[in-house]
């Protein structure tokens, strides 16, 4: 059984969603342990089963990716659209998951890289040091947690830093 997904093992529930499905990505500054991933996935499953906007069910799926990221996909083509209140409820729920796991899920000062199949957290203020020590280069793969759709998730969630908004912090 897979507890944490990668781009190589996407659940069928996500594969079947439209390319324009909305995506929210929250990142932890540390790896989640297996039991924490199981717990997070269960909390997400229970929440998304009853997630609504204006009392109408939303077609959503979520899970933990790379032991660090909580990603939620909402297929608005085949269900209702999220409202401000429903998005607030989702954000509160994810924050609660982070609080229960004692994992900071909302720290945006750390950029996450995939280096030798490991997710590495680098504070944005330390990027130039990592570059000068040749730990990362312009071709290092960085996770872009600002992607908005399923199509962007597959095409540009993980990309070389030189092709990402993160690059401006590297020099």
N, C-alpha and C positions, 0 to 999 in steps of 0.2 A: 504494500500500500504506500502511496506517495503522500507525504505530509507537507512538503514544501516543493513548490513547482519551480521550473526554470522555463526559458523560452523553448527548450527541447521537449518538454512534457506538459503541454497546456491541456487542462481538463476539457472534455468534450462540450461541457456546458458553455464554455467561453468560445470554443471554436464555432459553435452553431449560432452565435450571436452575430448581428449585423456588423459590418465594418465601422459603421458610424456610432456604435455603442459608446457611451460615455465611460470614462475611466477616472478613478481617483486612486492615487498611490500615496501611501504613508510609509515612511522609512524609519526603521529603528537604528540607533547608533551602534547597537551590538547585535550579534547573532542571537536568535532565539533558540532555546534548547528544544529538543523533540517534544517534550511534554508541554512546553509553552506553545509550540506550533499547533499541537492537537487542541489545546485549550482555545487558542485564538481562532482556529478554523471552526470549532464548534460554536463559539460566541457569534462569529460572523454568520454561520449557517442559520442559527436561531433568529438572529436579527433580520437577515435578508428574507427569510420566509414570511415575515410579517411586516416588512417595510412597505409603506404606502405613501402616496401623495394624494391629498384631497380624498382620502378614504378609498383609493383605488390601488390595487396591488401593483408593485413594480417587478419587472422581470430582471432579476439581478443575480450575480454570482460573485463570490469573493474567495480569496484564499491568500496564503502566505507564499511568497516567491523568494527564492535564494536565501531562505532562513532570515530574511531581514525586512521584506516589504509586505505590507498588507495592500492588496490591490482589489478594488471593487469595480465590477463591470455592470453597466445598466443598459439594457437593450431597449431604447426608447422607440425604435421602429416597430417593435412587436409588443409593446406595453405602453404604459403611461410615462410621461416625462416627470422628472424629479422637480419638486418645488423647493423654494427656499427653506421651508420648514422641514421637508424630508432630508435635505442636504445637511441642515443643522443637526437633525437627529442622527444621521450617519456619522458626522464628525464627532458628536458627543459619544456615540457608541465606540468608535475607534479609540478615542481618548481614554475611555473607561478600560478598554482592553489593554492599552499601554500602561495605565495606572495599575491594573491588577497584575500585570507581568513585571512591573517595575522596569519598564523599557521606555525610554524616551522616544516617542513616535513623531514628535513635532519639531525636532531640532533641524532647522534648515541651514545651519552653518557648516554642517558636515556633508561632503560630497562622497558618494559611494562609487568605487571603481571595481571592475572585475579584473583581477590580476592573478594569472595562473590558476584560474577557476576558483579563486577565493574572493569574497567581497571584502574590500578594504575601505575603511572610513578615514577620510582626510579632511581636517578642518580647512575651510576655504582660505583662511589666513596663512596656512602652511603649504599651499600648493606650489609656490615658487621654490620653497626649500626642497620639497619632494622632487621637483623637476631638476634642480641643481644637483641633487644626490642621485639622480637618474633612477629613482624609484618609479616615477611615472614619466611619460613622454607625451608628445602631442598625439600619438597614436593610441595611448591608453584608453580603454573603454570605460566610460562613465555612464551611470544611470541617470536618466532625465526624468525626474518625478513630476515634471510639468506636462507630460503628454496628456491629451484630452480625450482621445478616441482609441478604440481598439486598433484601428489601422495604424495610428501613430505609435501605439504601444509596440506593435510588431516591427515597425520600420525605424523607429528612432528612440525607443526607450533606452536602448543600450547602443552607444555610438562613440566613435573616437572623440576625445575632448576637443580636438581642433575643429570639429564640426558641431560643437555644442555651445550653448550660452555660458557654460562653466569656464570656457577658455579665457574669458576676460580677467579671471582671477588668477590665472597662471603666470602672468608676467609682472 
